[in-house]
Amino acid sequence: MPRTTLAASHKKPAALLAFLLLLTPGTTGLFAQGTPPQMPPPGQTLTADQLDDLVAPIALYPDPLVSQILVAATYPLEVVQAFQFTQRNPGLTGPALTQAAQQQNWDPSIQALVIFPDVLKRLNDDVTWTTNLGNAFLAQQADVMAAIQQMRQRAQQAGKLAPTPQENVVTESENGAPYIEIMPVNPDIMYVPCYDPVWVWGAPMWYPYPHWWWPPRSVIIGGLGFGFYGGGINVGLFFGASWHGWGGWGWRPGWGGRNIIVDNAFIHRYNLNTANIRDVHGTTVWAHDAAHRGGVPYATPALQQQYRGNVRQAVAPRPEGPANRQSAQPADRIGSRQVPKSTPQTQNRSAFGGSHNSGAAAQTHADHGYSSMGAARSMPARSAPPAGGGGGRRGK
């Protein structure tokens, strides 16, 4: 098929400038009244409560998808580019869409995200929140993973996280530590959750929820406040006959190690970007690839120093051979916006659930050519709430 390319504007420094303008503080936010949560100063480590609020909108997503989102959020400029790409090419569907995404010089987590248009739209709709999520994941990966589990536990205890025909909710353990796993029931279908975190956990107290549209509870599952976008995404339509279920998806959480495991065989099999992948046959623990940061500033001096000299300024179409990447110096932290707090909701009913990870082994190098689209670290102690903040934290 003809190579699909990005607009010329994406090849210029102006693309980065336009993206940074989207991150300017002062967004009016989701809620029309109430006191906005207090935002942390630039570069400050987020507390456990702040992280809880930050991850709430995706905490109940299935494990394969929440893992991919955490990785993709560290490349926010490419998230915006991928969304604009899909808007410019509305006629691309199925294998044609994945083949076109293969040609773009994006991180594999972004390339594979195009099959979830609602997720891509949400991440683009509030790119400031997306960028802040990625920054937090880069700086406090174990804490972010712990926060997701914390929010799942609270939702389950409140009767708002339970299995459904679309998703299973299973309590597992690793090294004696329990965790809640959410997986699709159908090995071919991904249902993307649609829920208002205000209904599940109450209004944010420390970190604003993203500026997303939340559907009224009256139109979702008989008013229970939890639903799914559309009728589900049939991944087999994008990946073809080589697709064998979620056990071989490209990203999954290592809950015991508080990290993300990447299935490099998946990336290789579906012709995604392997330019910076050394072993395309096995799994590895995810590591940030600064070449896909696109010049977006890092949040802390430590991250800036760690990835110095590895940030390219422009994004070009993916070449046939290994990508040649340009370097650039990262700058300082982006700003954060404040969103007024909403009126808390008190309705308390059940909501949702997912299928157990089948653990299907990754296919080998022989699978490469189908056209369509690892390890552990100990978890640090969760940080204490900010001084003078205690009081009304919900669900504690």
Summary of the structure (lengths in Angstrom):
residues: 396
radius of gyration: 20.0
end to end distance: 54.5
largest distance: 60.0
contacts: 1329
relative contact order: 0.23
helix: 36%
strand: 10%
